[in-house]
Amino acid sequence: MGGVRIAEFELERFFARHEFAVRHLLCASDVEGWRLAELLDAADAEARALWDGLTLGYTEAPGHPLLRVEIASLYETIVPDEVLTFSGAEEAIYVAANVLLGPGDHAIVTWPAYQSLHEVARATGADVTLHELHASEGWAIDVERLRAQVTPRTRLIVVNAPHNPTGMLPDEATYREVAAIAEEADATLFSDEVYRFLEVDASTRLPAGADVGRHGVSLGVMSKTFAMAGLRIGWLATHDRGLLERAARYKDYLTICSSAPSEILALIALRARDEVINRSRAITAQNLALLDGVVERQAAHLEWVRPRGGSIGFPGLTADITIEGFAQNLLDAEGVLLAPGSLFGHPGNHFRIGFGRTGFADGLARFEAYVERTLG
């Protein structure tokens, strides 16, 4: 890639080719986006006045003060000055890796994973150890293996829960042990929580990384649970104000500040969070029930660990055909797009399926009909 010292982002290149050209996107990671008019209808008087009187100038680099108040309220112990906004989660990941890591440092990243979580770390010159999750173990984090992976050079431990692409969600005891391992190593716990509040069982919701200690950092975004990917508003929340200061200085060379309309729309959404989250939970619950039926009926050809959170799962195809070949044939025949596990660098026949879109039922029906027609 010429002078760019980072691996090509396989999943994003895949979506660039296919996402807006296919009839049935069955591997989207987000929830069906809100219509602008419907979101504005949910605005309170103050936020609506901000929208109506908005001027399209620069915004405050850390994020609109009222927006940071609402983001901080998602956590138990965070205050607005402990929040920094970014252009989506991707910029936040990029900045965090670059201010936390450098040559000679070491990071541990749960895997399979969204590629930037490990590849940006590698691009800083740091050594990266993948903490591999296994379907045979319920995609669970192995805390003893994780502890053994820590070295004196470990500066960062990355977890993602609910997890992309598997939908894994550790229990609270495991999560707190991971946080303790990071603290003992004097490493930052980077907790990717973009699917937080989309737990299948709300009682299993984990504490936020930002709330487990000064070394914890929470990554959030409007794209997934809040179903507003087009806003491109993400954030980091942490008690480590030194980290936020370094991140802010790095961000000066990237987006500098957020989009003014996006900030106000995100403010509206977070003030109406109960309505927004309940909509997302209703869509994913209905679609997951449909997916349960397909997996049960097609048990001869499919296997999976049922997701415990988020809007994605990672089933395995048991037929004697590669998932890449099957996915391409499915796309050609039915216009249905799946994301093979190889896009995450994962071996075997797993694929990501996304059940957050309102058109999911039609694409799923075509998928099942194709399975029955071709795999018998």
N, C-alpha and C positions, 0 to 999 in steps of 0.2 A: 504493500500500500504506500509506496514512495516514502516520504518522510514521516508518515504517521506511524508511531511506534506502538501500535495496539492492534490486536486481532480484529478481523472483520466481525461485526455483530450479526451472527448468522440469523437469529430470529427476526431482527428488525429488517434485514435485507429480504427475508422471506415475505414479511408483511408488505414491504415496499412493492414487491412484485405482484402480490395476490390480493391484499386486503380489500381494495376498493374495486376489484374486478370480478370477484366471485359472487355467485347468487346466494350461497349459504355459508356464512362465516361461523364455523362450528368450533373455532379455537380462540375466539377473542378472550382477552383476560379481564375486560372491564364489564361494567353493568350498563345496560341500555341508557344512553345519554338523555338528560333532561331537555325539554324544549324551553327555549329562552322565555317565551311568553308565560309558561307555567311557573317557571322559577320566579319571574318578576311578580306574579300573583301572590307568591308566598312571602314577599318582602314586608318587613315591618315599616312603619312610617319613616323612621330615621334613615334606614338603608335605601328606601325608595327615593327619598329626597337626595341622597348622595348620588344615586344613579341618574336621576333627572337633571341634576346640576353638574354632572361630571364634565370636566375639561380634560382633553387628551394631552396632558403634559407628563413630564417625568413623575414618578412616584418615589416615596421614601425607600431607600435601598434595603433596609431590613424587612420592609413590608408595612402596609397601612397599619397604623396603631390599633384601630378597631378590629382589624382582621387578626392581628397577633393576640389580642384579648380573647377572641373566640377560639383560636387554635389552642391557646394555653388552657382554656377551660375543658379541653378534651382530656386533660391529664389531672392527676391528683395533686401534684406538688410543683408544677411548672408555673412560672409567672411570665407575662408578655415579653419581658426583656430576655427571656431564655428561649425565644423562638426566632428563627431566621427563615425567611421565605426564599424560594427558588423558582425557576421556570421548570416546573414538574419535578418528579422524584429523580429523574435521570441526572439533572444538573446537581442536585444535592448529593447523589452518590459520587459523582465525579469529583466534586469539590472536597467532600469528606475524605475520600481515599487519598487525594493529593496533599491535604494538609496533615493527615495522620501518618502517612507512610513515605518511605524513601528507600534508596538502596541500602541493603543490609538489614532492613526490618522484616518482620514476618507477620503474615495474616492467616487466619483460619476462616474458611467460608463454608457454610453448609451447602451441599450440592446433591442433586442438580439444582441449578439456580438461574435466575435472570442474569445473563452473561456479564453485564457491567459490574455486578457485585464482586466478581473475581478478576475480570480482565483489566479493569481500571487499576486495581491494586497491583497487578503484575506490571502494568505499564509504568508505574512509579519506580520500578526497580526492586520492589519488595519480593520476597519469596512467599508463595501462596500454597498453603496446604488445603486440599479439599476434604471436608468432613462428609464423606459419602453416606447418603441415606439409602436404605434398601427396602424394596417392596416387601420382601420376606420378613422384615422386622417392623412392618407397618409404617415405613418411612420415618422411624423414630430416631431422634438424636441419641447417640450413645455417649453418655457423659463420661464414662471411664475412658473410652477411646479418645474423646475430646481432650480430656485432661492430659493424656499421654502425648497428644499432638502439640501441646504448648511447649515453647522453648523460651530461653532467656531473652530472645529477640522478638517475641510475640507482642505486637502493639495493637492488634485489632482482631476481634472475634465477631463474625457476621452471622446473624441468625435471621430467619424470615418466617414469621408466623402470624396468621395462617400462611402457608407456604405455597409459593409458585415454583413448580407446576403441580405439586401433588395434592394440595389441600390439607397437608399435615398440620396438626396443631398439638404441640407437646402439652403435657399436663403441667400444672403450675409448679409442682415440686421440681420437675426436670428443668423448667425454664429458670427457676431461681438458682438451681445448682449451676447452670450455665453462666448466669450472672455472677455467681460467686467465683467460678473458675476465672472469669475475666478480671474480677477485682483482685484476686490473689496474684494474677500475672501482671498486675498494673497495666492492663490492656483496656482499650475502649470496647465496650459492648455496643455494636451497631445493630439495632433491632429494626429490620424492615417490617413495618406494620401497616402497609398500604391496604390490607384487607381486614384490619381490625374493625370490629362491630359487625362483621359478616360471619361470625361463628354459627355453625348449624345449631348448636345449643348455646344460647347466650350465657348460660351459667359457667361455661368453660372459658370465658374470656380471660386472657392473661393480663397481668399488670403490664403497663407500658414500660419499655426500656428506660425511658426518661425518668420514671418513678422508682426504679430499683436502686439508684445510687448515683453519685456524681459521675461515675464512669459510664453511665448508660446514655445512649443517644437513640431517640425515636425518629424514624423516617415516616412522614405522612404525605398524602397527596389527595387532591380532589378527584382523581381519575377513576378509582376503583369503587370503594364502598359508596362514595358520594356521587358517582355516576356523571362526572363532569370533566371528562378527559380533555375536552377542548379548551378549558380554562388555562391549562398549563400552570397550575399553582401547586407547588409542593413545599415542604418545610422540614427543617430539623428542629427538634426540641431537646434540650439538655441543660443540666445544671453546670456543665463545664463551659463557663463563659469565655475562657481562653480559647477553646476550640471554636466557638461561634465567632470570636473576633478574627481568628485566622481565616475562617471560612468566608467571612464578610470581605476581607481584604482580597482573597482569591477570586471571589465572585465579581470584584471590580473589573476583572479582565474578561468576564463572560457576559452575562446579561445585564449586570449592574443593578437593575431594578425590574420589578414585575410590570405586566400590562395593567394599566389603570382600570379598564372595564372588568378585567378578570378578577382583580382584587375585590371590587364591590360585589360582583356576582358570587364570589366565594364567601364573602361576608354574609350575604343574604342566605346562602345555602347552609352555612354553619349555624346561623341563628334559627333556621328552620330544620335543624339536624334530625329531630325525631321523625318528621315527615319524610325527609330525604332518606334516612337509613331504613325506615319501615318499608318504603317503596322498594329499595334494593333487596331487602330481606324477603319480601313477598315474591319478587321475580325469581330470585335464586332458589327459594324453597319450592316453588311450583315446578321449575325446570329440573331441579335435582330429583324430584319425585318421578318425573318422566324418564330421566336417565337411569334411575334405579330399576325401572321396569325393563328397559332395554338390556341392561347388564344382566338382569335375572333371566330374561328370555333367551339371551344369546350367550349363556354361560359356557357353551361348548367352544366359543370363539373369543370371548373376552374375559378378562379378570381384572380386578382392581382392589385397591384399598379405598374404601369410600371416604371422600373428603370430609373433614371436620370443620372446615372454614373456607371462606373465599368463594370465588365463582369459577373455579377451575378444578379439574381432576386429571389424573395421569394413568388411564387404563393401559392394560397390555393386550396386544393381539396375540392369541395363541395359535393362530393358523400358520401353516407352513408357507408363509410368504413374508417378505420383508415389509415393515411398516411403511418404508419409503415407497415401495412399489404399490402397496395397497392404497396409500393416500393419494398417489398420483392417478391411479386408475379411478378412484372414487371422485376425484376432482374432474377428470375428463368425462366421466359418465353422468355424474349427478350435479356437478357444480358445487360440491360440498368440500370445504377446506378443513383439514385437520393439520395439526402441527406435530410432525414426527419427533420423537425424543432425541434424535440425532441433532436437531437444532439447538439442543441444550448440551450437546456433546455426550449424551447418554446412550450407552449401548443397549442392544436388545430391541424389543418391539413395542415399547411404550409410546404413547402419543398424548399430547395435551388436548383436552376438550374443555371448552368454555361454556358455561350455562347461565350467563348473565344477561343475554339479549332476549328481547321479547319475541323475536322470530325463531327462537330455538326449536320449537316443536316441529316446524316444517323441515328444517335441516336434519333434525334427529330422525324423523320418519324416513327421509330419503337415505340416510346412513343405514338404518336398520334394514330397509328393503334391499339395499345393495349387499349387505352382509348375508342376508338370506339367499339372495339370488346367486351370489358368487362363491360363498363358502359353504352353503348347504346346511 
